[in-house]
């Protein structure tokens, strides 16, 4: 039997859920960065094309929101179980999509 932390959540459940969550959110950040890169300019001349500037601003906003979510830890046993159930499916898919997009 696993040792429980102060919230009654088994340590193995907490570690697995947080690992799957980290992989998924990290892949989301990688995808957002890749999509928000300027298409016709370099990063330093992005202000010359309004579309690229908007794309970069939206990408930065999404990355910031996802990074904030990364540091918001689940608080209930149900949230950890949900991350395990969903994470086993969506983390590998998001990771594969991020790898494909960066090629």
Helices and strands as residue ranges (DSSP letters): H 11-36, G 43-48, H 50-70, H 77-102
